């Protein structure tokens, strides 16, 4: 489907907001990126219709042969958004690729002087973390190209995100073993046999790359803009999921929660310069077999751990814009097999609890064929949550607990002497006693399928 077809599908599958958005950030959808082939008047009408639903459209910045035409389309969309008083947002994925572009100058070098790449991440040849700075200027210029044009056109950039992931130094898969073979890596990381030291060094370099080549060119021009990247956010030092290009390596540090091999995770956000956090809450296929809970709670438990990790670790002033996906993520080509997908109810409850644990808005990622399902499902929860906008804007999360025993899950936002609470019951917990702990007091939270405002 084209961007225009997706636009028409989303407009027909969603309804205008009943409750005003106010200062809340808009909702972002993967299929609403690019400039639809409409006249200026029709495009403006479509943007108004999206805004009435609280949804934003993003321009797409490209590199290579499409750069000039992409800029023209991006400027056109941005101009119309600005004229309508709507936030100007962009997709900055392509301009950040690729630091590791296969050039011989970016390789590892072994003791015999032979060059080699790390091929354990799939098609992209990953090189030496200490041979990558030479690529900074070229990548930064791909971002500067658009930033200069937007500034010259008087467009106030409000939001920029990237999905920069399989590039630059990564510590997983066979990266550590390859770096221990590399003479340059060994010279630069004296404690390379200590994984924590190796990991921290790579994440420091990775953060510098994103700051210098992406965040600074934008924030130096638009200091108030929200700029961030996929899976980069404050956290508690642990990560509870594996991306599609990552695999569990039992030789690397990890700890088990049932069958879940969570990994130590070095800070990347703190040095990146980013102005919003972007956790990833996906129904990763492999996580289903990590737990012995009921099918719904397997998904809910893992994804709420991610949501709570970000919510508890990020300052309340930092927006959290979460990538989310309901349908099975990265299943094998042979099909789902024994894996039972997450119910719509459990997914909606996850979204509610994420909002009550400090998340600001969501970015729906999905393959095109799933858009007709994912967009209205997400929009329904997000739009209904605006009923409690004053709590979402000014309330303080009071719980980040993720029960290891399947049962009642409770989240809440405190605003003065009132508490907005939501309880979700798993494993036959309906009707049982549950509460939130506040300043040494137990606040009862009765069973129910909706949010409750409790006087304290």
Secondary structure, 3 states (H helix, E strand, C coil): CCHHHHHHHHHHHCCCCCCCCCCCCCEEEEEEECCCCCCHHHHHHHHHHHHHCCEEEEEECCCHHHHHHHHHHHHHHHHHHHHCCCCEEEECCHHHCCCCCCCHHHCEECCCCCEECECCCCCCCECCHHHCHHHHHHHHHHHHHHHHHHHHCCCCEEEEEECCCCCCCCCCCCHHHHHHHCHHHHHHCCCCCCHHHHHHHHHHHHHHHHHHHHHHHHHCCCCCCEEEECCCCCCCCEECCCCCCCCCCCCCCCEEECCEEEEECCCCHHHHCCCEECCEEEEEHHHHHHCCCCHHHHHHHHHHHHHHHHHHHCCCCCEEEEEEEEEEECCCCCCCCCCCCCCHHHHHHHHHHHHCCCCCEEEECCCHHHHHHHHHHHHHHHHHHHHHHHHHHHCEECCCCCCCCCCEEEEEEEECCEEEEEEEECCCCCCCCCEEEECCEEEECCCCCCCEEEEC
